[in-house]
Amino acid sequence: MYELRSSREGTVVRVEVDEGQMVAEDDEIALLDTEAGRTSVVTDVPGVVRELYVEAGYSVTPGTVIALIDES
């Protein structure tokens, strides 16, 4: 299992996927509002989203787990 983590501090604007959804490498998982503006959180691996740990409005810091992806 791959833990997708935030690399920045910010607030989740929206989550682009649902649990159980197939994703490809470089797919956008969430959009964050940061001091530097809006930034996408993308996955480095293809697979199935098994768990989402955030939703719109959540505050995240570097290292916060965004999603758990079952690599395929």
PyMOL Python script that loads the backbone (N, CA, C, O; Angstrom):
from pymol import cmd

cmd.read_pdbstr("""\
ATOM      1  N   MET A   1       0.846  -1.184   0.000  1.00  0.00           N
ATOM      2  CA  MET A   1       0.000   0.000   0.000  1.00  0.00           C
ATOM      3  C   MET A   1       0.889   1.245   0.000  1.00  0.00           C
ATOM      4  O   MET A   1       1.923   1.295   0.667  1.00  0.00           O
ATOM      5  N   TYR A   2       0.463   2.225  -0.753  1.00  0.00           N
ATOM      6  CA  TYR A   2       1.202   3.478  -0.881  1.00  0.00           C
ATOM      7  C   TYR A   2       0.448   4.571  -0.126  1.00  0.00           C
ATOM      8  O   TYR A   2      -0.745   4.781  -0.343  1.00  0.00           O
ATOM      9  N   GLU A   3       1.154   5.257   0.755  1.00  0.00           N
ATOM     10  CA  GLU A   3       0.554   6.380   1.476  1.00  0.00           C
ATOM     11  C   GLU A   3       0.886   7.672   0.734  1.00  0.00           C
ATOM     12  O   GLU A   3       2.045   8.082   0.677  1.00  0.00           O
ATOM     13  N   LEU A   4      -0.122   8.299   0.175  1.00  0.00           N
ATOM     14  CA  LEU A   4       0.057   9.583  -0.493  1.00  0.00           C
ATOM     15  C   LEU A   4       0.006  10.667   0.568  1.00  0.00           C
ATOM     16  O   LEU A   4      -0.991  10.800   1.279  1.00  0.00           O
ATOM     17  N   ARG A   5       1.079  11.441   0.678  1.00  0.00           N
ATOM     18  CA  ARG A   5       1.193  12.457   1.726  1.00  0.00           C
ATOM     19  C   ARG A   5       1.284  13.861   1.129  1.00  0.00           C
ATOM     20  O   ARG A   5       1.757  14.050   0.008  1.00  0.00           O
ATOM     21  N   SER A   6       0.824  14.821   1.895  1.00  0.00           N
ATOM     22  CA  SER A   6       0.925  16.222   1.510  1.00  0.00           C
ATOM     23  C   SER A   6       2.374  16.673   1.639  1.00  0.00           C
ATOM     24  O   SER A   6       3.063  16.296   2.587  1.00  0.00           O
ATOM     25  N   SER A   7       2.829  17.466   0.700  1.00  0.00           N
ATOM     26  CA  SER A   7       4.182  18.021   0.785  1.00  0.00           C
ATOM     27  C   SER A   7       4.151  19.476   1.256  1.00  0.00           C
ATOM     28  O   SER A   7       5.197  20.096   1.450  1.00  0.00           O
ATOM     29  N   ARG A   8       2.945  20.012   1.437  1.00  0.00           N
ATOM     30  CA  ARG A   8       2.789  21.413   1.839  1.00  0.00           C
ATOM     31  C   ARG A   8       1.754  21.564   2.931  1.00  0.00           C
ATOM     32  O   ARG A   8       0.959  20.662   3.196  1.00  0.00           O
ATOM     33  N   GLU A   9       1.785  22.726   3.556  1.00  0.00           N
ATOM     34  CA  GLU A   9       0.766  23.095   4.532  1.00  0.00           C
ATOM     35  C   GLU A   9      -0.343  23.832   3.805  1.00  0.00           C
ATOM     36  O   GLU A   9      -0.073  24.655   2.930  1.00  0.00           O
ATOM     37  N   GLY A  10      -1.580  23.545   4.156  1.00  0.00           N
ATOM     38  CA  GLY A  10      -2.691  24.241   3.524  1.00  0.00           C
ATOM     39  C   GLY A  10      -4.025  23.660   3.932  1.00  0.00           C
ATOM     40  O   GLY A  10      -4.132  22.892   4.888  1.00  0.00           O
ATOM     41  N   THR A  11      -5.044  24.051   3.173  1.00  0.00           N
ATOM     42  CA  THR A  11      -6.414  23.592   3.413  1.00  0.00           C
ATOM     43  C   THR A  11      -6.901  22.866   2.170  1.00  0.00           C
ATOM     44  O   THR A  11      -6.698  23.332   1.049  1.00  0.00           O
ATOM     45  N   VAL A  12      -7.538  21.731   2.372  1.00  0.00           N
ATOM     46  CA  VAL A  12      -8.080  20.961   1.255  1.00  0.00           C
ATOM     47  C   VAL A  12      -9.272  21.720   0.677  1.00  0.00           C
ATOM     48  O   VAL A  12     -10.236  22.010   1.385  1.00  0.00           O
ATOM     49  N   VAL A  13      -9.198  22.035  -0.607  1.00  0.00           N
ATOM     50  CA  VAL A  13     -10.288  22.719  -1.308  1.00  0.00           C
ATOM     51  C   VAL A  13     -11.302  21.690  -1.790  1.00  0.00           C
ATOM     52  O   VAL A  13     -12.510  21.867  -1.635  1.00  0.00           O
ATOM     53  N   ARG A  14     -10.790  20.612  -2.376  1.00  0.00           N
ATOM     54  CA  ARG A  14     -11.662  19.525  -2.825  1.00  0.00           C
ATOM     55  C   ARG A  14     -10.845  18.251  -3.013  1.00  0.00           C
ATOM     56  O   ARG A  14      -9.636  18.285  -3.239  1.00  0.00           O
ATOM     57  N   VAL A  15     -11.544  17.139  -2.913  1.00  0.00           N
ATOM     58  CA  VAL A  15     -10.961  15.826  -3.181  1.00  0.00           C
ATOM     59  C   VAL A  15     -11.515  15.374  -4.521  1.00  0.00           C
ATOM     60  O   VAL A  15     -12.727  15.405  -4.737  1.00  0.00           O
ATOM     61  N   GLU A  16     -10.635  14.956  -5.419  1.00  0.00           N
ATOM     62  CA  GLU A  16     -11.024  14.656  -6.800  1.00  0.00           C
ATOM     63  C   GLU A  16     -11.403  13.202  -7.048  1.00  0.00           C
ATOM     64  O   GLU A  16     -11.877  12.872  -8.135  1.00  0.00           O
ATOM     65  N   VAL A  17     -11.206  12.320  -6.062  1.00  0.00           N
ATOM     66  CA  VAL A  17     -11.461  10.889  -6.255  1.00  0.00           C
ATOM     67  C   VAL A  17     -12.351  10.349  -5.145  1.00  0.00           C
ATOM     68  O   VAL A  17     -12.585  11.012  -4.135  1.00  0.00           O
ATOM     69  N   ASP A  18     -12.836   9.147  -5.351  1.00  0.00           N
ATOM     70  CA  ASP A  18     -13.635   8.442  -4.357  1.00  0.00           C
ATOM     71  C   ASP A  18     -12.917   7.167  -3.954  1.00  0.00           C
ATOM     72  O   ASP A  18     -12.099   6.649  -4.715  1.00  0.00           O
ATOM     73  N   GLU A  19     -13.212   6.657  -2.769  1.00  0.00           N
ATOM     74  CA  GLU A  19     -12.673   5.366  -2.366  1.00  0.00           C
ATOM     75  C   GLU A  19     -13.157   4.309  -3.354  1.00  0.00           C
ATOM     76  O   GLU A  19     -14.315   4.316  -3.772  1.00  0.00           O
ATOM     77  N   GLY A  20     -12.251   3.396  -3.723  1.00  0.00           N
ATOM     78  CA  GLY A  20     -12.567   2.349  -4.685  1.00  0.00           C
ATOM     79  C   GLY A  20     -12.279   2.730  -6.125  1.00  0.00           C
ATOM     80  O   GLY A  20     -12.360   1.886  -7.017  1.00  0.00           O
ATOM     81  N   GLN A  21     -11.946   3.985  -6.362  1.00  0.00           N
ATOM     82  CA  GLN A  21     -11.687   4.474  -7.718  1.00  0.00           C
ATOM     83  C   GLN A  21     -10.284   4.086  -8.166  1.00  0.00           C
ATOM     84  O   GLN A  21      -9.335   4.145  -7.384  1.00  0.00           O
ATOM     85  N   MET A  22     -10.158   3.684  -9.439  1.00  0.00           N
ATOM     86  CA  MET A  22      -8.851   3.421 -10.050  1.00  0.00           C
ATOM     87  C   MET A  22      -8.205   4.763 -10.396  1.00  0.00           C
ATOM     88  O   MET A  22      -8.871   5.677 -10.880  1.00  0.00           O
ATOM     89  N   VAL A  23      -6.900   4.867 -10.141  1.00  0.00           N
ATOM     90  CA  VAL A  23      -6.154   6.077 -10.501  1.00  0.00           C
ATOM     91  C   VAL A  23      -4.891   5.678 -11.245  1.00  0.00           C
ATOM     92  O   VAL A  23      -4.358   4.585 -11.053  1.00  0.00           O
ATOM     93  N   ALA A  24      -4.424   6.569 -12.087  1.00  0.00           N
ATOM     94  CA  ALA A  24      -3.188   6.369 -12.832  1.00  0.00           C
ATOM     95  C   ALA A  24      -2.105   7.266 -12.239  1.00  0.00           C
ATOM     96  O   ALA A  24      -2.400   8.223 -11.523  1.00  0.00           O
ATOM     97  N   GLU A  25      -0.872   6.952 -12.540  1.00  0.00           N
ATOM     98  CA  GLU A  25       0.232   7.797 -12.097  1.00  0.00           C
ATOM     99  C   GLU A  25      -0.015   9.225 -12.577  1.00  0.00           C
ATOM    100  O   GLU A  25      -0.432   9.437 -13.716  1.00  0.00           O
ATOM    101  N   ASP A  26       0.239  10.191 -11.719  1.00  0.00           N
ATOM    102  CA  ASP A  26       0.069  11.627 -11.986  1.00  0.00           C
ATOM    103  C   ASP A  26      -1.381  12.107 -11.966  1.00  0.00           C
ATOM    104  O   ASP A  26      -1.639  13.259 -12.314  1.00  0.00           O
ATOM    105  N   ASP A  27      -2.337  11.261 -11.568  1.00  0.00           N
ATOM    106  CA  ASP A  27      -3.727  11.722 -11.415  1.00  0.00           C
ATOM    107  C   ASP A  27      -3.820  12.639 -10.197  1.00  0.00           C
ATOM    108  O   ASP A  27      -3.162  12.409  -9.183  1.00  0.00           O
ATOM    109  N   GLU A  28      -4.645  13.680 -10.311  1.00  0.00           N
ATOM    110  CA  GLU A  28      -4.881  14.585  -9.184  1.00  0.00           C
ATOM    111  C   GLU A  28      -5.806  13.907  -8.179  1.00  0.00           C
ATOM    112  O   GLU A  28      -6.873  13.407  -8.533  1.00  0.00           O
ATOM    113  N   ILE A  29      -5.375  13.901  -6.920  1.00  0.00           N
ATOM    114  CA  ILE A  29      -6.163  13.296  -5.852  1.00  0.00           C
ATOM    115  C   ILE A  29      -6.899  14.370  -5.061  1.00  0.00           C
ATOM    116  O   ILE A  29      -8.054  14.189  -4.675  1.00  0.00           O
ATOM    117  N   ALA A  30      -6.216  15.497  -4.822  1.00  0.00           N
ATOM    118  CA  ALA A  30      -6.828  16.582  -4.051  1.00  0.00           C
ATOM    119  C   ALA A  30      -6.237  17.918  -4.500  1.00  0.00           C
ATOM    120  O   ALA A  30      -5.172  17.977  -5.114  1.00  0.00           O
ATOM    121  N   LEU A  31      -6.955  18.972  -4.177  1.00  0.00           N
ATOM    122  CA  LEU A  31      -6.501  20.335  -4.452  1.00  0.00           C
ATOM    123  C   LEU A  31      -6.364  21.059  -3.121  1.00  0.00           C
ATOM    124  O   LEU A  31      -7.290  21.066  -2.309  1.00  0.00           O
ATOM    125  N   LEU A  32      -5.194  21.671  -2.901  1.00  0.00           N
ATOM    126  CA  LEU A  32      -4.929  22.392  -1.660  1.00  0.00           C
ATOM    127  C   LEU A  32      -4.829  23.882  -1.910  1.00  0.00           C
ATOM    128  O   LEU A  32      -4.363  24.319  -2.963  1.00  0.00           O
ATOM    129  N   ASP A  33      -5.272  24.659  -0.933  1.00  0.00           N
ATOM    130  CA  ASP A  33      -5.076  26.109  -0.929  1.00  0.00           C
ATOM    131  C   ASP A  33      -3.918  26.368   0.027  1.00  0.00           C
ATOM    132  O   ASP A  33      -4.043  26.141   1.231  1.00  0.00           O
ATOM    133  N   THR A  34      -2.779  26.848  -0.509  1.00  0.00           N
ATOM    134  CA  THR A  34      -1.582  27.082   0.296  1.00  0.00           C
ATOM    135  C   THR A  34      -1.200  28.553   0.228  1.00  0.00           C
ATOM    136  O   THR A  34      -1.810  29.331  -0.505  1.00  0.00           O
ATOM    137  N   GLU A  35      -0.180  28.926   1.003  1.00  0.00           N
ATOM    138  CA  GLU A  35       0.297  30.319   0.955  1.00  0.00           C
ATOM    139  C   GLU A  35       0.772  30.695  -0.450  1.00  0.00           C
ATOM    140  O   GLU A  35       0.691  31.858  -0.844  1.00  0.00           O
ATOM    141  N   ALA A  36       1.263  29.721  -1.194  1.00  0.00           N
ATOM    142  CA  ALA A  36       1.772  29.971  -2.544  1.00  0.00           C
ATOM    143  C   ALA A  36       0.671  29.897  -3.602  1.00  0.00           C
ATOM    144  O   ALA A  36       0.940  30.054  -4.793  1.00  0.00           O
ATOM    145  N   GLY A  37      -0.564  29.660  -3.167  1.00  0.00           N
ATOM    146  CA  GLY A  37      -1.679  29.526  -4.104  1.00  0.00           C
ATOM    147  C   GLY A  37      -2.212  28.114  -4.086  1.00  0.00           C
ATOM    148  O   GLY A  37      -1.881  27.328  -3.198  1.00  0.00           O
ATOM    149  N   ARG A  38      -3.024  27.795  -5.046  1.00  0.00           N
ATOM    150  CA  ARG A  38      -3.613  26.448  -5.099  1.00  0.00           C
ATOM    151  C   ARG A  38      -2.621  25.481  -5.737  1.00  0.00           C
ATOM    152  O   ARG A  38      -1.936  25.811  -6.705  1.00  0.00           O
ATOM    153  N   THR A  39      -2.562  24.289  -5.173  1.00  0.00           N
ATOM    154  CA  THR A  39      -1.646  23.276  -5.677  1.00  0.00           C
ATOM    155  C   THR A  39      -2.319  21.906  -5.646  1.00  0.00           C
ATOM    156  O   THR A  39      -3.099  21.601  -4.743  1.00  0.00           O
ATOM    157  N   SER A  40      -2.009  21.105  -6.629  1.00  0.00           N
ATOM    158  CA  SER A  40      -2.578  19.761  -6.735  1.00  0.00           C
ATOM    159  C   SER A  40      -1.718  18.757  -5.988  1.00  0.00           C
ATOM    160  O   SER A  40      -0.491  18.859  -5.961  1.00  0.00           O
ATOM    161  N   VAL A  41      -2.388  17.785  -5.383  1.00  0.00           N
ATOM    162  CA  VAL A  41      -1.706  16.626  -4.815  1.00  0.00           C
ATOM    163  C   VAL A  41      -1.954  15.495  -5.801  1.00  0.00           C
ATOM    164  O   VAL A  41      -3.097  15.091  -6.011  1.00  0.00           O
ATOM    165  N   VAL A  42      -0.884  14.984  -6.407  1.00  0.00           N
ATOM    166  CA  VAL A  42      -1.013  13.927  -7.411  1.00  0.00           C
ATOM    167  C   VAL A  42      -0.358  12.650  -6.910  1.00  0.00           C
ATOM    168  O   VAL A  42       0.550  12.686  -6.080  1.00  0.00           O
ATOM    169  N   THR A  43      -0.829  11.528  -7.423  1.00  0.00           N
ATOM    170  CA  THR A  43      -0.271  10.245  -7.024  1.00  0.00           C
ATOM    171  C   THR A  43       0.941   9.885  -7.877  1.00  0.00           C
ATOM    172  O   THR A  43       0.995  10.191  -9.068  1.00  0.00           O
ATOM    173  N   ASP A  44       1.901   9.236  -7.249  1.00  0.00           N
ATOM    174  CA  ASP A  44       3.103   8.784  -7.945  1.00  0.00           C
ATOM    175  C   ASP A  44       2.943   7.358  -8.461  1.00  0.00           C
ATOM    176  O   ASP A  44       3.791   6.861  -9.202  1.00  0.00           O
ATOM    177  N   VAL A  45       1.859   6.708  -8.069  1.00  0.00           N
ATOM    178  CA  VAL A  45       1.661   5.301  -8.440  1.00  0.00           C
ATOM    179  C   VAL A  45       0.246   5.078  -8.962  1.00  0.00           C
ATOM    180  O   VAL A  45      -0.682   5.780  -8.561  1.00  0.00           O
ATOM    181  N   PRO A  46       0.078   4.097  -9.861  1.00  0.00           N
ATOM    182  CA  PRO A  46      -1.268   3.702 -10.274  1.00  0.00           C
ATOM    183  C   PRO A  46      -1.838   2.729  -9.259  1.00  0.00           C
ATOM    184  O   PRO A  46      -1.090   2.070  -8.538  1.00  0.00           O
ATOM    185  N   GLY A  47      -3.152   2.637  -9.200  1.00  0.00           N
ATOM    186  CA  GLY A  47      -3.774   1.675  -8.295  1.00  0.00           C
ATOM    187  C   GLY A  47      -5.211   2.036  -7.971  1.00  0.00           C
ATOM    188  O   GLY A  47      -5.872   2.763  -8.713  1.00  0.00           O
ATOM    189  N   VAL A  48      -5.682   1.509  -6.838  1.00  0.00           N
ATOM    190  CA  VAL A  48      -7.053   1.731  -6.378  1.00  0.00           C
ATOM    191  C   VAL A  48      -6.992   2.512  -5.070  1.00  0.00           C
ATOM    192  O   VAL A  48      -6.243   2.158  -4.160  1.00  0.00           O
ATOM    193  N   VAL A  49      -7.790   3.582  -4.984  1.00  0.00           N
ATOM    194  CA  VAL A  49      -7.865   4.365  -3.755  1.00  0.00           C
ATOM    195  C   VAL A  49      -8.622   3.529  -2.717  1.00  0.00           C
ATOM    196  O   VAL A  49      -9.819   3.281  -2.865  1.00  0.00           O
ATOM    197  N   ARG A  50      -7.918   3.103  -1.674  1.00  0.00           N
ATOM    198  CA  ARG A  50      -8.537   2.268  -0.636  1.00  0.00           C
ATOM    199  C   ARG A  50      -9.133   3.102   0.484  1.00  0.00           C
ATOM    200  O   ARG A  50     -10.202   2.779   1.001  1.00  0.00           O
ATOM    201  N   GLU A  51      -8.442   4.182   0.865  1.00  0.00           N
ATOM    202  CA  GLU A  51      -8.959   5.042   1.931  1.00  0.00           C
ATOM    203  C   GLU A  51      -8.587   6.489   1.645  1.00  0.00           C
ATOM    204  O   GLU A  51      -7.495   6.780   1.157  1.00  0.00           O
ATOM    205  N   LEU A  52      -9.512   7.391   1.958  1.00  0.00           N
ATOM    206  CA  LEU A  52      -9.258   8.829   1.910  1.00  0.00           C
ATOM    207  C   LEU A  52      -9.245   9.329   3.348  1.00  0.00           C
ATOM    208  O   LEU A  52     -10.134   8.996   4.132  1.00  0.00           O
ATOM    209  N   TYR A  53      -8.257  10.113   3.689  1.00  0.00           N
ATOM    210  CA  TYR A  53      -8.117  10.592   5.067  1.00  0.00           C
ATOM    211  C   TYR A  53      -8.469  12.066   5.228  1.00  0.00           C
ATOM    212  O   TYR A  53      -8.421  12.596   6.338  1.00  0.00           O
ATOM    213  N   VAL A  54      -8.821  12.730   4.133  1.00  0.00           N
ATOM    214  CA  VAL A  54      -9.158  14.155   4.197  1.00  0.00           C
ATOM    215  C   VAL A  54     -10.434  14.408   3.408  1.00  0.00           C
ATOM    216  O   VAL A  54     -10.873  13.576   2.615  1.00  0.00           O
ATOM    217  N   GLU A  55     -11.015  15.571   3.645  1.00  0.00           N
ATOM    218  CA  GLU A  55     -12.134  16.055   2.847  1.00  0.00           C
ATOM    219  C   GLU A  55     -12.020  17.574   2.796  1.00  0.00           C
ATOM    220  O   GLU A  55     -11.194  18.165   3.492  1.00  0.00           O
ATOM    221  N   ALA A  56     -12.855  18.204   1.966  1.00  0.00           N
ATOM    222  CA  ALA A  56     -12.810  19.655   1.821  1.00  0.00           C
ATOM    223  C   ALA A  56     -12.906  20.327   3.187  1.00  0.00           C
ATOM    224  O   ALA A  56     -13.749  19.972   4.011  1.00  0.00           O
ATOM    225  N   GLY A  57     -12.033  21.295   3.412  1.00  0.00           N
ATOM    226  CA  GLY A  57     -12.028  22.039   4.656  1.00  0.00           C
ATOM    227  C   GLY A  57     -10.980  21.578   5.648  1.00  0.00           C
ATOM    228  O   GLY A  57     -10.663  22.301   6.593  1.00  0.00           O
ATOM    229  N   TYR A  58     -10.430  20.373   5.450  1.00  0.00           N
ATOM    230  CA  TYR A  58      -9.400  19.866   6.358  1.00  0.00           C
ATOM    231  C   TYR A  58      -8.109  20.660   6.196  1.00  0.00           C
ATOM    232  O   TYR A  58      -7.742  21.043   5.086  1.00  0.00           O
ATOM    233  N   SER A  59      -7.431  20.901   7.297  1.00  0.00           N
ATOM    234  CA  SER A  59      -6.101  21.516   7.278  1.00  0.00           C
ATOM    235  C   SER A  59      -5.061  20.406   7.264  1.00  0.00           C
ATOM    236  O   SER A  59      -5.185  19.423   7.994  1.00  0.00           O
ATOM    237  N   VAL A  60      -4.039  20.563   6.433  1.00  0.00           N
ATOM    238  CA  VAL A  60      -2.971  19.579   6.352  1.00  0.00           C
ATOM    239  C   VAL A  60      -1.619  20.256   6.536  1.00  0.00           C
ATOM    240  O   VAL A  60      -1.463  21.450   6.279  1.00  0.00           O
ATOM    241  N   THR A  61      -0.660  19.480   6.980  1.00  0.00           N
ATOM    242  CA  THR A  61       0.729  19.928   7.110  1.00  0.00           C
ATOM    243  C   THR A  61       1.586  18.972   6.297  1.00  0.00           C
ATOM    244  O   THR A  61       1.109  17.910   5.898  1.00  0.00           O
ATOM    245  N   PRO A  62       2.845  19.325   6.043  1.00  0.00           N
ATOM    246  CA  PRO A  62       3.708  18.390   5.318  1.00  0.00           C
ATOM    247  C   PRO A  62       3.746  17.033   6.037  1.00  0.00           C
ATOM    248  O   PRO A  62       3.984  16.960   7.243  1.00  0.00           O
ATOM    249  N   GLY A  63       3.509  15.976   5.279  1.00  0.00           N
ATOM    250  CA  GLY A  63       3.510  14.633   5.841  1.00  0.00           C
ATOM    251  C   GLY A  63       2.141  14.079   6.178  1.00  0.00           C
ATOM    252  O   GLY A  63       2.015  12.889   6.464  1.00  0.00           O
ATOM    253  N   THR A  64       1.102  14.923   6.150  1.00  0.00           N
ATOM    254  CA  THR A  64      -0.253  14.437   6.409  1.00  0.00           C
ATOM    255  C   THR A  64      -0.644  13.426   5.340  1.00  0.00           C
ATOM    256  O   THR A  64      -0.474  13.691   4.150  1.00  0.00           O
ATOM    257  N   VAL A  65      -1.164  12.272   5.745  1.00  0.00           N
ATOM    258  CA  VAL A  65      -1.608  11.258   4.780  1.00  0.00           C
ATOM    259  C   VAL A  65      -2.922  11.722   4.157  1.00  0.00           C
ATOM    260  O   VAL A  65      -3.893  12.007   4.858  1.00  0.00           O
ATOM    261  N   ILE A  66      -2.930  11.791   2.838  1.00  0.00           N
ATOM    262  CA  ILE A  66      -4.101  12.203   2.074  1.00  0.00           C
ATOM    263  C   ILE A  66      -4.946  10.986   1.699  1.00  0.00           C
ATOM    264  O   ILE A  66      -6.168  10.985   1.848  1.00  0.00           O
ATOM    265  N   ALA A  67      -4.257   9.942   1.206  1.00  0.00           N
ATOM    266  CA  ALA A  67      -4.961   8.750   0.742  1.00  0.00           C
ATOM    267  C   ALA A  67      -4.058   7.531   0.820  1.00  0.00           C
ATOM    268  O   ALA A  67      -2.832   7.643   0.827  1.00  0.00           O
ATOM    269  N   LEU A  68      -4.689   6.364   0.880  1.00  0.00           N
ATOM    270  CA  LEU A  68      -3.985   5.093   0.835  1.00  0.00           C
ATOM    271  C   LEU A  68      -4.332   4.450  -0.501  1.00  0.00           C
ATOM    272  O   LEU A  68      -5.506   4.249  -0.814  1.00  0.00           O
ATOM    273  N   ILE A  69      -3.305   4.126  -1.292  1.00  0.00           N
ATOM    274  CA  ILE A  69      -3.515   3.591  -2.626  1.00  0.00           C
ATOM    275  C   ILE A  69      -2.943   2.181  -2.713  1.00  0.00           C
ATOM    276  O   ILE A  69      -1.777   1.947  -2.396  1.00  0.00           O
ATOM    277  N   ASP A  70      -3.782   1.251  -3.148  1.00  0.00           N
ATOM    278  CA  ASP A  70      -3.372  -0.136  -3.352  1.00  0.00           C
ATOM    279  C   ASP A  70      -2.767  -0.204  -4.758  1.00  0.00           C
ATOM    280  O   ASP A  70      -3.483  -0.130  -5.757  1.00  0.00           O
ATOM    281  N   GLU A  71      -1.445  -0.346  -4.817  1.00  0.00           N
ATOM    282  CA  GLU A  71      -0.751  -0.328  -6.103  1.00  0.00           C
ATOM    283  C   GLU A  71      -1.117  -1.543  -6.946  1.00  0.00           C
ATOM    284  O   GLU A  71      -1.282  -2.656  -6.446  1.00  0.00           O
ATOM    285  N   SER A  72      -1.238  -1.281  -8.256  1.00  0.00           N
ATOM    286  CA  SER A  72      -1.527  -2.398  -9.161  1.00  0.00           C
ATOM    287  C   SER A  72      -0.445  -2.558 -10.200  1.00  0.00           C
ATOM    288  O   SER A  72      -0.527  -3.451 -11.044  1.00  0.00           O
TER     289      SER A  72
END
""", "prot")
cmd.dss("prot")
cmd.show_as("cartoon", "prot")
cmd.util.cbc("prot")
cmd.orient("prot")
